[in-house]
């Protein structure tokens, strides 16, 4: 398989991973910031913009750190 073929699965897997981390995070400004990035990632993924989705998921992960 080519890397392009795997991208949707990787984004979907990454979204699940970020969502799980978000669910476990304590309430507060970091969690709120991560939610905004996660929601943007959902919109990008729906629009089939995997690059933007990955960028937003990375930002959400960083916000939770």
FENMOZI-V440678 format. One record per helix or strand of 2 or more residues. SS is the DSSP state (~ for helix, > for strand). FROM is the first residue (numbers start at 1). LEN is the number of residues. If there is no record, write none. Layout:
ss from len
SS FROM LEN
SS FROM LEN
This chain:
ss from len
~ 3 22
~ 29 18
~ 50 15
